[in-house]
Amino acid sequence: MRFRPEREAPRTAGLPLGLGDLRGAADAPLAALAAAWLGVDDVQLECSGTAALTVALTALAAHTPSRREVAIPAFTCPRVPVAIRRAGLVPRLVDLRADHFDMDPERLAEACGEQTLAVLPTHLGGRLADVARANAIAHAIGALTIEDTAQALGARHEGAFAGTQGDMGFYSLAAGKSLSIFAGGLLVARDPAWRERCRQASQRLARWRPALELRRSIELAGYTALYRPGGLGWAYGNPLRRALRRGDLFRAAGERFDPDFPLHRVGRWRQSVGARAFGRLAPFIEATAAQAQARAPRLGSIVDVQLFTDESGTWPCFMLRLPDQATRDAVLRRLWSSRQGVSRMFVHALPDYPWLEAMPGGDDVPNARDFAARTLTVTNSPWLDDLAFEHVCAVIEAVVVSR
């Protein structure tokens, strides 16, 4: 008898918004609440994580015009190289460590030189990259680090929040993230001079666009209503399954986007929604971390499956590496179209996206391509109950054993 879940689980664990979050002004601004929680002097609010990265890079490029390259992992969100190009810079791809998502330190050192403006250590799925090593390599050649913490808001390493250990860091407040205002981003910088340069860059780039902000406000209200088990099937699950039936993997993975993405200011109402929800963020992260610690041993017990874990981080999802691409694809054929929050992190390594321009370093990234071919994610949403989680584990186990 085929297992049929009764409710839709999202691909990641995000904090649900409530109707009370939509009412009136908050007691404190969202940026101020985030700054106090992260333990930094100031947080800059932007309209997306991609916009926050663009603003940071624009500030760096204006200050150091002789350097034009940004070193990034060859497996990351395809919006990252788009943001780099938007800032007038060149993304240089760095292969990953074997069997890991972090950049290979030797390859990173080889890629960095007098043209390197910044290095982007990237945290994926709540798991943490080695920022200290990236700092050492970048600073040795006069470059800065910008932590890509889009998927790891609230993660900590040795007591410090991810995103605050590099020279700069940015977070995403997009739909499905730990905290969402439907489209938003946070930017932090350790040095006051860089904070001021980023603020000035934002003032030049991000204009007030009332029509777009009205649209985002309507989308946020819809997100609040539908980001729950009863609404996710309509808003997320059904479009996902239509995309998979058409063979459109990019849309199924949420990777269809306009490369000419907007840069605009976030309105007060959406800021207030995020601020009202902010007080529930830390307890939510603690609850999902506890659930992950309880469930991780089951996934880790599956023979020939690697579960990425560390002692820190957050747990929006579980990231798994299967024995080979054929096995990974067989699991996805069984589970991606289900209601159980199984998905892919990104469809390809960066050199293999047809709409991205060729990038230096992209001709030699075998580990990134292998990682893209063999990984999948399982949601850590509380809406995936124990019975559904066990079904996901059993399917993965059965496919691996049968091949």
C-alpha positions in Angstrom: 0.0 0.0 0.0 1.5 3.4 -1.0 2.0 5.9 1.8 0.0 9.1 1.2 0.8 12.0 3.5 -2.1 14.1 4.5 -0.4 17.5 4.4 2.3 19.3 2.4 5.7 19.9 4.0 7.9 22.7 2.6 11.4 22.0 1.4 12.9 23.9 4.4 11.8 24.7 7.9 10.7 28.3 8.0 9.1 30.2 10.9 5.3 30.5 10.1 3.9 34.0 10.3 0.6 34.7 12.1 -2.2 37.1 11.6 -1.0 39.1 14.6 2.3 39.8 12.7 0.3 41.8 10.1 -1.2 44.3 12.5 0.2 47.7 13.2 3.7 48.9 13.8 6.2 46.9 15.8 7.8 48.1 19.1 11.3 48.1 17.5 12.6 48.2 14.0 13.5 44.9 12.4 17.1 45.9 11.7 17.6 47.0 15.3 16.2 43.7 16.6 18.5 41.7 14.3 21.6 43.8 15.3 20.9 43.2 19.0 20.4 39.5 18.5 23.5 39.1 16.2 25.6 41.1 18.6 26.7 43.7 16.0 26.5 47.5 16.0 24.3 47.8 13.0 22.3 45.8 10.4 21.4 47.1 7.0 18.0 46.0 5.6 17.8 45.3 1.8 15.1 44.0 -0.5 16.7 40.5 -0.9 19.8 38.6 0.0 20.9 39.0 -3.6 20.5 42.7 -3.3 22.5 42.8 0.0 25.4 41.0 -1.8 25.2 43.4 -4.7 25.3 46.4 -2.4 28.3 45.0 -0.5 30.2 44.3 -3.7 29.3 47.7 -5.2 30.8 49.3 -2.1 34.0 47.2 -2.3 34.4 47.8 -6.0 34.1 51.6 -5.7 36.7 51.6 -3.0 39.2 49.2 -4.7 38.6 49.6 -8.5 41.8 47.8 -9.4 40.4 44.5 -8.2 37.6 42.9 -10.2 37.3 39.2 -9.2 35.2 37.5 -6.5 36.0 34.0 -5.5 33.0 31.8 -4.9 32.3 28.0 -4.6 31.5 26.4 -8.0 28.3 24.9 -6.3 26.1 27.6 -4.9 23.0 29.6 -5.7 23.0 30.8 -9.3 21.9 34.2 -8.1 25.4 34.7 -6.6 27.2 35.1 -9.9 24.4 37.2 -11.2 24.8 39.6 -8.2 28.5 39.7 -8.8 28.0 40.6 -12.5 25.4 43.2 -11.5 28.1 44.9 -9.4 30.4 45.0 -12.5 32.7 42.3 -11.2 33.8 38.8 -12.4 33.0 35.6 -10.5 35.9 33.2 -10.2 34.8 29.7 -9.5 36.6 27.5 -6.9 36.2 23.8 -6.8 34.9 22.1 -3.6 36.6 19.9 -1.1 36.2 16.3 -2.0 32.8 15.1 -0.6 32.0 18.5 0.9 30.2 21.8 0.0 33.0 24.1 1.2 35.7 25.5 -1.1 38.9 23.5 -1.3 41.5 25.6 0.5 44.3 24.8 -1.9 42.2 25.6 -4.9 41.0 28.8 -3.2 44.5 29.9 -2.5 45.4 29.2 -6.2 42.4 31.2 -7.4 43.2 34.3 -5.3 45.7 37.0 -6.3 46.1 40.7 -7.0 42.8 40.8 -8.9 40.8 39.3 -6.0 38.4 41.7 -4.4 36.5 39.4 -2.1 36.1 35.7 -1.1 32.6 34.3 -0.4 32.7 31.4 2.2 29.2 29.9 1.8 27.1 28.1 4.4 24.6 25.7 2.9 21.4 24.3 4.4 22.4 25.6 7.9 25.8 23.8 7.7 28.9 26.0 8.2 31.8 26.7 6.0 35.3 27.3 7.3 35.3 31.1 7.5 38.6 31.3 9.5 40.5 29.7 6.7 38.8 31.8 4.0 39.7 34.9 6.1 43.3 33.9 6.3 43.6 33.3 2.5 41.7 36.5 1.6 43.5 38.8 4.0 46.9 37.4 2.9 46.4 38.9 -0.5 44.6 42.1 0.6 41.0 40.9 -0.2 37.9 40.9 2.1 35.5 38.1 3.0 31.8 38.3 2.6 30.0 35.4 4.3 27.1 34.0 2.3 24.7 33.2 5.2 21.6 33.2 3.1 20.7 29.7 4.4 22.1 29.9 7.9 20.5 32.8 9.8 20.9 32.0 13.5 23.8 29.5 13.1 26.6 29.9 15.5 30.3 28.8 15.6 32.2 28.9 18.9 29.6 31.3 20.2 29.7 33.8 17.4 26.9 34.0 14.8 27.6 32.9 11.3 27.7 36.0 9.1 29.6 38.0 11.7 33.0 36.3 11.4 34.0 37.5 8.0 34.5 41.2 7.1 30.9 41.3 5.9 28.0 38.9 5.9 24.5 38.7 4.4 21.3 36.8 5.2 18.2 36.1 3.2 14.6 36.8 4.4 13.0 35.2 1.3 10.0 32.9 1.3 10.8 29.7 3.2 13.8 31.0 5.1 14.1 30.9 8.9 12.5 34.4 9.0 10.7 35.8 6.0 9.2 39.1 4.9 8.7 37.3 1.5 11.6 39.2 -0.1 14.3 40.7 2.1 17.9 40.6 3.1 20.2 41.7 5.9 23.7 43.0 5.5 26.4 43.3 8.3 29.9 44.7 8.3 32.4 44.6 11.1 34.3 47.8 10.2 32.4 51.1 10.7 34.0 52.5 7.5 32.6 49.6 5.5 29.2 50.0 7.0 29.1 53.6 5.9 30.3 52.7 2.4 27.6 50.0 2.2 25.0 52.4 3.4 26.0 54.9 0.7 26.0 52.3 -2.0 22.5 51.3 -1.0 21.3 54.9 -1.2 22.6 55.1 -4.7 21.2 51.7 -5.9 18.0 51.1 -4.0 15.1 53.5 -4.8 11.6 53.7 -3.3 9.3 51.9 -5.7 5.8 52.0 -4.3 4.2 49.8 -6.9 6.7 47.0 -6.3 6.5 47.4 -2.6 2.7 47.1 -2.8 3.1 43.9 -4.8 5.6 42.5 -2.2 3.2 43.4 0.6 0.3 41.5 -1.1 2.7 38.6 -1.6 3.7 38.7 2.1 0.0 38.6 3.1 -0.6 35.7 0.9 2.5 33.9 2.2 1.3 34.4 5.8 -2.0 32.8 4.9 -0.7 29.9 2.8 2.6 29.0 4.6 1.0 26.3 6.6 0.1 22.6 5.8 -3.3 23.4 4.4 -2.1 26.1 2.0 1.3 24.8 0.9 -0.1 22.3 -1.5 -1.8 25.1 -3.4 1.0 27.6 -3.3 4.0 25.3 -3.4 3.3 21.7 -3.9 1.0 21.8 -7.0 3.3 24.2 -9.0 6.2 21.9 -8.1 4.5 18.9 -9.4 3.5 20.7 -12.6 7.1 21.7 -13.2 8.3 18.2 -12.6 5.7 16.8 -15.1 7.0 19.2 -17.7 10.6 18.3 -16.9 11.4 21.9 -15.8 13.9 21.1 -13.0 14.8 24.8 -12.7 11.3 25.9 -11.8 10.9 22.9 -9.6 14.0 23.9 -7.6 12.9 27.6 -7.5 15.7 28.7 -9.9 13.7 30.6 -12.5 14.4 34.2 -11.8 14.9 37.5 -13.5 18.6 38.3 -13.8 17.7 42.0 -13.8 16.5 41.7 -10.2 15.1 44.8 -8.5 17.0 46.9 -6.0 14.5 48.9 -3.9 13.7 49.9 -0.4 11.6 47.8 1.9 8.5 49.5 3.2 7.7 50.0 6.9 4.8 47.6 7.0 6.9 44.6 5.8 9.6 45.6 8.2 7.0 45.6 11.0 5.8 42.1 10.1 9.3 40.8 10.4 9.9 42.6 13.6 6.7 41.2 15.2 7.7 37.7 14.2 11.4 38.1 15.3 10.8 37.3 18.9 9.7 33.8 17.9 12.8 33.1 15.8 15.3 31.9 18.4 12.8 29.5 20.0 11.9 28.2 16.6 15.5 27.6 15.7 16.0 25.8 19.0 13.0 23.6 18.4 14.0 22.6 14.9 17.6 21.9 16.1 16.2 19.6 18.7 14.1 17.8 16.1 17.1 17.5 13.8 19.2 16.0 16.6 16.5 13.4 17.2 16.1 12.5 13.5 19.7 12.7 12.3 20.7 9.3 13.6 18.1 7.6 11.5 19.3 9.3 8.3 22.9 8.7 9.3 22.3 5.0 9.7 21.4 4.4 6.1 24.4 2.6 4.5 26.4 4.5 1.9 24.5 7.8 2.5 26.5 10.7 3.9 24.6 13.1 6.1 26.2 16.5 6.4 26.4 17.6 10.0 28.4 19.7 12.4 28.3 20.7 16.1 26.9 24.2 15.2 24.6 25.5 12.5 20.9 25.5 12.1 18.7 22.8 10.6 16.3 24.1 7.9 16.8 20.8 6.1 19.0 17.7 6.0 21.6 17.6 3.2 22.4 14.1 2.0 25.0 12.7 -0.4 24.0 9.5 -2.2 26.4 6.9 -3.6 26.0 8.0 -7.2 23.8 10.1 -9.4 21.7 7.2 -10.6 20.7 6.4 -7.0 20.1 10.0 -6.1 17.8 10.4 -9.2 16.0 7.2 -8.4 15.2 8.6 -4.9 14.0 11.9 -6.3 11.7 10.1 -8.8 10.0 8.6 -5.8 10.0 11.5 -3.4 10.5 14.9 -5.1 6.9 15.1 -6.3 5.6 13.8 -2.9 4.3 16.1 -0.2 7.3 15.2 2.1 9.7 18.1 1.5 12.4 16.2 -0.5 14.2 18.4 -3.0 17.5 19.4 -4.5 19.7 22.1 -3.1 20.6 23.5 -6.6 20.1 21.8 -10.0 23.7 22.2 -11.3 27.2 23.2 -10.5 27.5 26.8 -11.7 29.3 26.2 -15.0 26.4 24.0 -16.2 23.6 26.6 -16.0 22.8 27.4 -19.6 21.9 31.0 -18.9 25.1 31.9 -16.9 28.0 33.4 -18.8 31.3 31.4 -18.7 33.3 32.1 -15.6 37.0 31.8 -14.9 37.8 28.5 -13.1 34.7 26.8 -14.4 36.5 24.4 -16.7 38.0 22.4 -13.7 35.4 21.8 -11.0 34.9 18.0 -10.8 34.1 17.9 -7.1 31.4 20.6 -7.5 29.8 18.7 -10.4 29.9 15.5 -8.4 28.3 17.2 -5.4 25.5 18.6 -7.6 24.9 15.1 -9.1 24.7 13.2 -5.8 23.0 15.4 -3.2 19.4 15.9 -2.2 17.7 17.6 0.8 15.0 16.4 3.2 13.0 19.1 5.0 13.3 19.5 8.8 10.0 21.3 9.0 7.9 20.4 12.0 5.1 19.7 9.5 6.8 16.6 8.4 5.6 14.3 11.1 7.4 11.2 12.4 5.5 8.8 10.2 6.2 10.8 7.1 9.9 11.2 8.1 10.2 7.5 8.5 8.6 6.9 5.2 11.2 9.2 3.5 14.0 7.3 5.3 12.6 3.9 4.3 12.4 5.0 0.6 15.9 6.2 0.5 17.1 3.1 2.3 15.2 0.8 -0.1 16.5 2.5 -3.2 20.1 2.5 -2.0 20.0 -1.2 -1.1 18.4 -2.2 -4.4 21.0 -0.6 -6.6 
